Amino acid sequence: MICSQNDIKFYEDFYLTNYNTLKIKAIAKRFYIPDNYGEMISLFKKHKDNTPIVLGNGSNVLFSSIKIERPIIYTGLIDNVNFSGSNLEVETGIKTQTLSKLALEKELSGFEFLIGIPATLGGAIYMNAGAKGQTISDNIVSCKVYDWENNKVLNLQKEEMNFSYRHSILKEKPYILLSAKFKLNKMPSEDIKAKMDENLIFRKNRQPNLSLPNAGSVFKNPENCELSAGALIDKCDLRGYKANNCEVYSNHCNFIINSGNANSIDYTNMVFEIYSKVKEKFNVELTPEIEYIGEMTKGEKEKWKILRHQ
Ligand SMILES: Cc1cc2nc3c(=O)[nH]c(=O)nc-3n(C[C@H](O)[C@H](O)[C@H](O)COP(=O)(O)OP(=O)(O)OC[C@H]3O[C@@H](n4cnc5c(N)ncnc54)[C@H](O)[C@@H]3O)c2cc1C
């Protein structure tokens, strides 16, 4: 049912299937779609006792099979972009693939890798998303964030964002990304387009597209290990392995496809099984990239505690 509160649209008992690339059938008690970040901030103030969850494109989340009681705020309509020469300011909900194409139009280099990542800016900064030697943090000048615990908007310089491999300060503090400023580099559009095409071809040959529901790389590449997460999984003979309504993708073992009606319990079991086999064979403890959203069952809690190395 669509409702409106102070003109901010929301749905009750909302199916999230089309809001996560894994196509998990989960339900949110309340799903808000604000038009601008002022509205998003007002939702945090309104739900002080039941802090909302911010959702971008849902390409790195696993939704719980238990109804999600915390309000979910979808950022997809908060997507203004302003260019000024090679500088730009971008709002949180813009799709990273749109951003990549806009930079190409302006003959600006730095976002070529984003053409293959089905994310929003907010999710990409939260994860410090990257590919082919580029990361979203490379060209950031500063970020505007909302500190919902102290009800303050802060301007953080790049050095204050604590970026590292798949990490930013958004994972450490009660901060929500509102917008970010970038400085890109002038480059002829043919060269930018060539890099974008190279990125797309690389992905087409190795990674599943979204017609095979997935959430990108399942595990981070382990530090101090010669082999990537995908190679370790492959060496455990798990290529194409099917179980729990899921499947290890046959072209790249670090992707798990939802091959049926997988729910969070199925997906967790699959991730845990892979983690356990790699640990047993190589004594390497892989760490999942995906973010679990909602309440876990008892069994899931036990597995995620181990998966998060807690
Ligand atoms: C086919 C495919 C290919 C992929 N390739 C890559 C790749 O090459 N490199 C890579 O790094 N990742 C890749 N990914 C993973 C994923 O796209 C990235 O992690 C991406 O950054 C997630 O963005 P999102 O908008 O979908 O975030 P979501 O999945 O919506 O959210 C992820 C996390 O970010 C938080 N978040 C979202 N917006 C905000 C905000 N405004 N403020 C604070 N927190 C926020 C959410 O609460 C959640 O915890 C891929 C995924 C798929 C499906």
The ligand as an ORCA input file, in Angstrom:
! r2SCAN-3c Opt
* xyz 0 1
  C      27.142     -8.033    -10.852
  C      27.849     -7.293     -9.729
  C      29.139     -6.836     -9.901
  C      29.799     -6.175     -8.861
  N      31.063     -5.735     -9.068
  C      31.713     -5.081     -8.083
  C      33.050     -4.594     -8.274
  O      33.637     -4.747     -9.329
  N      33.643     -3.942     -7.259
  C      33.023     -3.728     -6.052
  O      33.617     -3.105     -5.175
  N      31.770     -4.181     -5.837
  C      31.099     -4.847     -6.809
  N      29.837     -5.312     -6.597
  C      29.222     -5.178     -5.258
  C      28.360     -3.917     -5.065
  O      27.883     -3.421     -6.299
  C      29.139     -2.829     -4.359
  O      29.528     -3.247     -3.066
  C      28.368     -1.512     -4.228
  O      29.231     -0.555     -3.689
  C      27.090     -1.569     -3.405
  O      26.336     -0.391     -3.686
  P      24.763     -0.340     -3.494
  O      24.285      1.041     -3.800
  O      24.097     -1.425     -4.228
  O      24.679     -0.564     -1.934
  P      23.607     -1.431     -1.135
  O      23.770     -2.867     -1.487
  O      22.265     -0.839     -1.280
  O      24.117     -1.194      0.354
  C      25.370     -1.732      0.776
  C      25.694     -1.117      2.135
  O      25.887      0.293      1.977
  C      25.071      1.018      2.881
  N      24.689      2.283      2.256
  C      24.052      2.467      1.073
  N      23.881      3.795      0.846
  C      24.414      4.447      1.925
  C      24.532      5.819      2.303
  N      24.026      6.807      1.550
  N      25.148      6.116      3.457
  C      25.627      5.131      4.266
  N      25.533      3.816      3.972
  C      24.928      3.486      2.814
  C      23.872      0.092      3.125
  O      23.204      0.407      4.346
  C      24.538     -1.262      3.151
  O      25.089     -1.535      4.424
  C      29.142     -5.966     -7.626
  C      27.829     -6.413     -7.457
  C      27.177     -7.074     -8.497
  C      25.762     -7.547     -8.284
*
